[in-house]
């Protein structure tokens, strides 16, 4: 009889345990490192049997729309959100995110790279943990460069990039000299072109918050972008974002690709890249004006204030952005595939530095980006490839649509800039800038 009662109690305990398990919903982007995170999350679930994970994986622009709507309306759909350096300080100030103050005694917040950590903090309080950090750099085919009789400088100019793109283009063979983002979006083509514009001396606003798309510097930037892409870029480039260009480069279709430093691990991966042993790296280009065209970004994990499961969400974030997670990826996938750009200790690890030929350029690019002084002239805003104001999502995407139309030839560069000037002026008046 006692044995029967014990069995009943054990069964009740098992049911109770399964019922009490919390399910946290994680919204993330469909980038390679996040797909790896999901694949390895069984490690987290094994260590936390009381927490179940539900994944919502979305394309970048759709993710941004969904999480912005949810956090602004306190919708409560997600417990962990993948957001970026742009959103964190704005949403943190508005009280839309929970402070990450329970990441655990072994987390080592002080190991986070200062340039990345500062962008995720408000009043020295951390509101998001960086999953990976990035700047941007030049990736190029060493074999095509050699065939063209050229040598890529460590710190190239935009003039050299154009010369090399022309020399490497062989459209009959399906090889295009350059691949750049063309897909409209404030985090897509605008991220690239705004970073470019800094090196050309352009800026979104003057010191009185007046838009400057009617400047000669913006004319030079956008004309260069449109000309080089129409002459030496792939067809249909206005549909290409990070993932599309990654696929083109990995299959040998691009001579030069200028994009996020995080791509280094993907283009040199023998399993996925047909050109893995033919890739070189260089700093983002400049125009000799003292600023390079490299951005600063981190994809981060944050907890919306509307989440009712913040303790469980905090445990997941601590796991996914910890030193132990780095070791787990290294063990399962190899050191080169470890999420980069977040911790100083990674760049002191000889195993990583030896396995990742892009590591030093990634670190140099992150540390050289200056969000407070992004362009040649002074600016009233913070941000390298974005302007850290709430209105930027709307105006950035609207301007991105004009730039995409110029790329496809639906309008001229001058028309795209004129329309951009008007729509940004109107938006800033409505928002009552300067404040």
C-alpha positions as CSV (number, residue, x, y, z in Angstrom):
1,X,0.0,0.0,0.0
2,X,2.8,2.4,0.9
3,X,4.6,1.6,-2.4
4,X,1.4,2.4,-4.3
5,X,1.0,5.8,-2.5
6,X,4.7,6.6,-3.2
7,X,4.1,5.9,-6.9
8,X,1.1,8.1,-6.9
9,X,2.9,10.9,-5.2
10,X,5.8,10.6,-7.6
11,X,3.4,10.7,-10.5
12,X,1.8,13.8,-9.1
13,X,5.2,15.4,-8.6
14,X,6.1,14.7,-12.2
15,X,2.8,16.2,-13.5
16,X,3.3,19.2,-11.2
17,X,6.9,19.7,-12.5
18,X,5.8,19.6,-16.1
19,X,2.8,21.9,-15.5
20,X,5.0,24.5,-13.7
21,X,7.6,24.7,-16.6
22,X,7.6,28.2,-18.0
23,X,7.6,28.8,-21.7
24,X,9.5,31.9,-22.8
25,X,9.0,33.2,-26.4
26,X,12.2,34.4,-28.2
27,X,11.9,36.7,-31.2
28,X,15.1,36.7,-33.3
29,X,16.5,37.4,-36.7
30,X,17.3,34.7,-39.3
31,X,21.0,35.3,-39.3
32,X,23.5,32.5,-39.1
33,X,24.6,33.1,-35.5
34,X,21.0,33.1,-34.3
35,X,20.3,29.9,-36.1
36,X,23.3,28.4,-34.3
37,X,21.9,29.7,-31.0
38,X,18.6,28.0,-31.6
39,X,20.4,24.7,-32.6
40,X,22.5,24.7,-29.4
41,X,19.6,25.8,-27.1
42,X,19.1,22.2,-26.0
43,X,22.1,22.8,-23.7
44,X,20.2,25.6,-22.0
45,X,17.0,23.4,-21.7
46,X,19.0,20.6,-20.2
47,X,20.4,23.0,-17.5
48,X,17.0,24.6,-16.9
49,X,14.3,21.8,-17.2
50,X,11.8,24.2,-15.7
51,X,12.0,26.5,-18.8
52,X,10.8,25.7,-22.3
53,X,11.8,27.8,-25.3
54,X,9.5,28.9,-28.1
55,X,11.2,30.5,-31.1
56,X,9.9,33.1,-33.5
57,X,12.6,33.6,-36.3
58,X,12.0,36.4,-38.8
59,X,13.6,38.3,-41.6
60,X,15.3,41.5,-40.4
61,X,12.8,44.1,-41.5
62,X,9.8,42.0,-40.4
63,X,11.4,41.4,-37.0
64,X,11.9,45.1,-36.5
65,X,8.3,45.8,-37.3
66,X,6.9,43.1,-35.0
67,X,9.0,43.8,-31.9
68,X,8.6,47.6,-32.2
69,X,4.8,47.2,-32.4
70,X,4.8,44.8,-29.5
71,X,7.1,46.8,-27.2
72,X,5.4,50.1,-27.9
73,X,1.9,48.7,-27.1
74,X,3.0,46.5,-24.2
75,X,1.7,43.6,-26.2
76,X,3.6,41.0,-24.2
77,X,4.0,38.5,-27.1
78,X,7.7,38.1,-26.5
79,X,9.9,37.5,-23.4
80,X,13.2,37.9,-25.2
81,X,13.7,40.2,-28.2
82,X,16.6,40.5,-30.6
83,X,17.1,44.2,-31.0
84,X,20.0,46.4,-32.0
85,X,22.1,49.3,-30.8
86,X,19.7,51.7,-32.3
87,X,16.7,50.6,-30.2
88,X,18.2,49.8,-26.8
89,X,19.0,53.3,-25.5
90,X,15.8,54.8,-26.9
91,X,13.6,52.1,-25.5
92,X,15.5,51.9,-22.3
93,X,14.9,55.6,-21.6
94,X,11.2,55.1,-22.4
95,X,10.9,52.4,-19.8
96,X,10.1,49.7,-22.4
97,X,12.9,47.4,-21.4
98,X,13.9,45.7,-18.2
99,X,17.3,46.3,-16.7
100,X,19.6,43.3,-17.0
101,X,20.7,43.3,-13.3
102,X,20.5,39.5,-12.6
103,X,22.8,38.0,-15.2
104,X,24.6,36.0,-12.5
105,X,27.9,36.2,-10.6
106,X,30.0,34.6,-13.3
107,X,28.7,36.7,-16.2
108,X,31.6,39.3,-16.1
109,X,29.9,42.4,-17.5
110,X,33.3,44.2,-17.3
111,X,34.6,41.9,-20.1
112,X,32.1,43.4,-22.6
113,X,33.9,45.7,-25.1
114,X,33.4,49.3,-23.9
115,X,32.3,50.5,-27.4
116,X,29.5,47.9,-27.4
117,X,28.5,48.1,-23.7
118,X,28.2,51.9,-23.7
119,X,25.7,51.7,-26.6
120,X,23.5,49.3,-24.6
121,X,23.4,51.2,-21.4
122,X,21.3,54.1,-20.0
123,X,22.7,55.9,-16.9
124,X,25.3,53.1,-16.6
125,X,22.5,50.4,-16.4
126,X,22.6,47.6,-19.0
127,X,19.3,47.2,-20.9
128,X,20.4,44.5,-23.4
129,X,23.2,42.0,-23.6
130,X,25.2,41.8,-26.9
131,X,24.9,38.5,-28.7
132,X,27.3,39.6,-31.3
133,X,28.9,42.9,-32.1
134,X,30.1,44.2,-35.5
135,X,31.5,46.9,-37.6
136,X,31.8,46.7,-41.4
137,X,34.7,45.8,-43.6
138,X,35.8,44.9,-47.1
139,X,35.7,41.2,-48.1
140,X,37.3,40.3,-51.4
141,X,38.4,37.5,-53.6
142,X,42.2,37.2,-53.4
143,X,42.3,35.1,-56.6
144,X,40.3,37.6,-58.7
145,X,42.4,40.5,-57.3
146,X,45.6,38.7,-58.3
147,X,44.2,38.0,-61.7
148,X,43.4,41.7,-62.1
149,X,47.0,42.6,-61.3
150,X,46.0,44.5,-58.2
151,X,46.7,44.3,-54.5
152,X,44.1,45.3,-51.9
153,X,45.5,47.8,-49.4
154,X,44.7,47.2,-45.7
155,X,43.0,50.6,-45.7
156,X,41.6,51.2,-49.2
157,X,40.0,54.2,-50.7
158,X,36.6,54.3,-52.5
159,X,38.5,55.2,-55.6
160,X,40.5,51.9,-55.4
161,X,37.3,49.9,-54.7
162,X,35.8,51.2,-57.9
163,X,39.0,50.4,-59.9
164,X,39.1,46.9,-58.5
165,X,35.4,46.2,-59.0
166,X,35.8,47.2,-62.6
167,X,38.8,45.0,-63.1
168,X,37.2,41.9,-61.4
169,X,33.8,42.1,-63.3
170,X,33.2,39.3,-65.8
171,X,29.4,39.3,-66.4
172,X,29.6,36.6,-69.0
173,X,31.1,34.3,-66.3
174,X,28.5,35.5,-63.8
175,X,31.1,37.3,-61.7
176,X,30.2,40.8,-60.5
177,X,32.9,43.2,-59.2
178,X,31.0,44.4,-56.2
179,X,28.0,43.4,-54.1
180,X,26.4,46.0,-51.8
181,X,23.1,46.2,-50.0
182,X,20.2,47.5,-52.1
183,X,17.1,46.3,-50.2
184,X,15.2,49.3,-48.8
185,X,15.3,49.7,-45.0
186,X,16.9,51.8,-42.3
187,X,18.9,48.8,-41.3
188,X,19.5,47.6,-44.8
189,X,20.6,49.9,-47.6
190,X,20.5,52.9,-45.3
191,X,23.0,51.3,-42.9
192,X,25.5,50.9,-45.7
193,X,24.9,54.2,-47.6
194,X,24.9,56.3,-44.4
195,X,28.2,54.8,-43.4
196,X,29.5,55.5,-46.8
197,X,28.2,59.1,-46.6
198,X,30.2,59.7,-43.4
199,X,33.4,59.1,-45.3
200,X,32.3,61.4,-48.1
201,X,31.7,64.2,-45.6
202,X,27.9,64.0,-45.7
203,X,25.6,64.0,-42.7
204,X,21.9,63.5,-42.1
205,X,21.4,66.8,-40.3
206,X,23.4,70.0,-39.6
207,X,24.0,71.2,-36.1
208,X,20.5,72.8,-36.1
209,X,18.7,69.6,-37.1
210,X,18.2,70.7,-40.7
211,X,18.3,67.8,-43.2
212,X,21.3,68.0,-45.7
213,X,20.3,65.7,-48.6
214,X,20.6,68.7,-50.9
215,X,24.4,68.9,-50.1
216,X,27.1,68.1,-52.7
217,X,28.5,65.5,-50.3
218,X,25.2,63.5,-50.5
219,X,25.1,63.9,-54.2
220,X,28.7,62.5,-54.5
221,X,27.8,59.6,-52.1
222,X,24.6,58.4,-53.8
223,X,26.0,59.0,-57.3
224,X,29.1,56.8,-56.5
225,X,26.8,54.1,-55.0
226,X,24.4,54.0,-58.0
227,X,27.2,54.2,-60.6
228,X,29.3,51.4,-59.2
229,X,26.3,49.1,-58.6
230,X,24.8,49.7,-62.0
231,X,28.2,49.1,-63.7
232,X,29.7,46.3,-61.7
233,X,27.0,45.0,-59.4
234,X,24.7,42.0,-59.8
235,X,21.2,42.2,-61.4
236,X,18.3,42.7,-59.1
237,X,20.5,44.3,-56.4
238,X,17.6,46.3,-55.0
239,X,16.3,43.1,-53.5
240,X,19.6,42.2,-51.8
241,X,20.3,42.6,-48.1
242,X,22.9,40.9,-45.9
243,X,21.8,37.3,-46.5
244,X,21.3,37.6,-50.2
245,X,24.7,39.2,-50.7
246,X,26.3,36.5,-48.4
247,X,24.8,33.8,-50.7
248,X,26.2,35.6,-53.8
249,X,29.7,35.9,-52.3
250,X,29.8,32.3,-51.0
251,X,28.9,31.0,-54.5
252,X,31.7,33.0,-56.2
253,X,29.5,35.6,-57.8
254,X,31.1,38.7,-56.1
255,X,34.6,40.1,-56.3
256,X,34.2,42.6,-53.4
257,X,31.5,42.6,-50.7
258,X,31.4,45.5,-48.1
259,X,29.3,44.5,-45.2
260,X,29.2,43.4,-41.6
261,X,32.3,42.0,-40.0
262,X,30.3,39.1,-38.7
263,X,30.2,37.7,-42.2
264,X,33.9,36.8,-41.9
265,X,33.1,33.5,-40.3
266,X,30.6,32.6,-43.0
267,X,32.7,33.5,-46.1
268,X,35.6,31.5,-44.7
269,X,33.6,28.4,-43.7
270,X,34.7,25.5,-45.9
271,X,31.3,23.8,-45.5
272,X,29.2,26.7,-46.7
273,X,31.5,28.9,-48.9
274,X,32.8,27.8,-52.3
275,X,35.5,30.5,-52.0
276,X,36.5,29.9,-48.4
277,X,40.2,29.7,-49.1
278,X,40.2,32.7,-51.5
279,X,39.0,35.5,-49.2
280,X,40.9,38.5,-48.0
281,X,39.9,41.3,-45.6
282,X,40.5,45.1,-45.4
283,X,39.2,48.1,-43.5
284,X,36.1,49.9,-44.8
285,X,37.0,52.4,-47.5
286,X,37.5,56.2,-47.1
287,X,37.8,59.3,-49.2
288,X,40.9,60.7,-47.5
289,X,38.8,63.0,-45.3
290,X,39.6,61.3,-41.9
291,X,36.6,59.1,-41.6
292,X,36.2,55.5,-42.9
293,X,32.9,54.0,-44.0
294,X,32.5,51.5,-41.1
295,X,29.5,51.3,-38.9
296,X,29.0,50.1,-35.3
297,X,26.2,47.6,-34.4
298,X,25.3,44.9,-32.0
299,X,22.5,42.4,-32.2
300,X,21.4,42.0,-28.6
301,X,19.0,40.2,-26.4
302,X,16.6,42.3,-24.3
303,X,13.5,41.7,-22.1
304,X,10.5,43.9,-22.8
305,X,8.9,45.5,-19.8
306,X,5.6,43.7,-20.6
307,X,7.1,40.2,-20.1
308,X,5.7,38.4,-17.1
309,X,8.6,35.9,-17.2
310,X,11.6,38.1,-16.8
311,X,13.5,35.8,-14.4
312,X,13.4,32.9,-16.9
313,X,14.2,35.3,-19.8
314,X,17.2,36.7,-17.8
315,X,18.6,33.2,-17.4
316,X,18.3,32.5,-21.1
317,X,20.0,35.8,-22.0
318,X,22.8,35.1,-19.5
319,X,23.4,31.7,-21.1
320,X,23.3,32.9,-24.7
321,X,25.8,35.8,-24.2
322,X,28.1,34.2,-21.7
323,X,31.8,33.0,-21.9
324,X,30.4,29.5,-21.5
325,X,28.3,29.8,-24.6
326,X,31.4,30.9,-26.5
327,X,33.1,27.7,-25.4
328,X,30.0,25.7,-26.4
329,X,30.0,27.1,-30.0
330,X,33.8,26.5,-30.2
331,X,33.4,22.9,-29.2
332,X,30.4,22.2,-31.5
333,X,31.1,24.4,-34.5
334,X,34.8,25.5,-34.2
335,X,36.4,28.7,-32.9
336,X,35.9,30.6,-36.1
337,X,32.1,30.4,-35.7
338,X,32.0,31.9,-32.2
339,X,29.8,35.1,-32.1
340,X,32.3,37.9,-32.5
341,X,32.7,41.5,-31.3
342,X,31.3,41.5,-27.7
343,X,34.0,40.4,-25.2
344,X,37.6,41.5,-24.8
345,X,38.6,38.1,-23.6
346,X,37.8,36.6,-27.0
347,X,40.4,38.8,-28.7
348,X,43.0,37.6,-26.2
349,X,42.3,34.0,-26.9
350,X,45.0,32.6,-29.2
351,X,42.7,29.7,-30.4
352,X,40.2,32.3,-31.7
353,X,42.8,34.7,-33.2
354,X,44.5,31.8,-35.1
355,X,41.2,30.3,-36.4
356,X,39.6,33.7,-37.4
357,X,41.7,35.6,-40.1
358,X,39.1,38.4,-39.8
359,X,39.4,38.8,-36.0
360,X,41.9,41.7,-35.8
361,X,40.2,43.8,-38.5
362,X,36.9,43.2,-36.7
363,X,38.3,44.5,-33.4
364,X,40.1,47.4,-35.1
365,X,36.9,48.4,-36.9
366,X,34.7,48.2,-33.8
367,X,37.1,50.3,-31.8
368,X,37.6,52.9,-34.5
369,X,33.9,53.6,-35.0
370,X,32.8,56.8,-33.3
371,X,29.1,57.2,-32.8
372,X,29.4,60.7,-31.3
373,X,31.5,62.0,-34.1
374,X,30.5,59.9,-37.1
375,X,31.1,62.3,-40.0
376,X,33.7,64.8,-41.0
377,X,31.6,67.7,-39.8
378,X,30.0,68.0,-36.4
379,X,26.5,66.5,-35.9
380,X,23.8,66.9,-33.3
381,X,23.1,63.2,-33.1
382,X,24.6,59.9,-32.0
383,X,25.0,57.0,-34.4
384,X,27.2,55.9,-37.2
385,X,24.9,54.2,-39.7
386,X,21.7,55.5,-38.0
387,X,20.5,58.6,-36.2
388,X,19.6,57.7,-32.6
389,X,16.2,59.4,-32.5
390,X,12.8,57.6,-32.4
391,X,11.8,59.1,-35.8
392,X,14.7,57.5,-37.6
393,X,12.9,54.1,-38.2
394,X,10.3,55.9,-40.3
395,X,12.4,58.5,-42.1
396,X,15.3,56.0,-42.6
397,X,13.1,53.5,-44.4
398,X,11.4,56.2,-46.4
399,X,14.8,57.5,-47.6
400,X,15.9,54.0,-48.2
401,X,13.0,53.5,-50.6
402,X,14.1,56.6,-52.6
403,X,17.7,55.3,-52.8
404,X,16.5,51.9,-53.9
405,X,14.4,53.6,-56.7
406,X,17.6,55.4,-57.8
407,X,19.5,52.1,-57.9
408,X,16.9,50.6,-60.2
409,X,16.8,53.7,-62.4
410,X,13.2,54.5,-61.6
411,X,14.4,58.0,-60.7
412,X,17.6,59.9,-60.9
413,X,20.0,60.4,-58.0
414,X,19.0,64.1,-57.9
415,X,15.3,63.2,-57.7
416,X,15.9,60.7,-54.9
417,X,17.8,63.2,-52.9
418,X,15.3,66.0,-53.5
419,X,12.4,63.8,-52.4
420,X,14.4,62.6,-49.4
421,X,15.1,66.2,-48.4
422,X,11.4,67.1,-48.5
423,X,10.1,64.1,-46.6
424,X,12.7,64.4,-43.8
425,X,12.1,68.2,-43.5
426,X,8.4,67.4,-43.2
427,X,8.9,64.7,-40.6
428,X,11.2,66.8,-38.5
429,X,8.8,69.7,-38.5
430,X,6.0,67.4,-37.4
431,X,8.3,66.1,-34.6
432,X,9.1,69.7,-33.7
433,X,12.9,69.6,-34.1
434,X,15.1,71.1,-32.8
435,X,13.9,70.2,-29.3
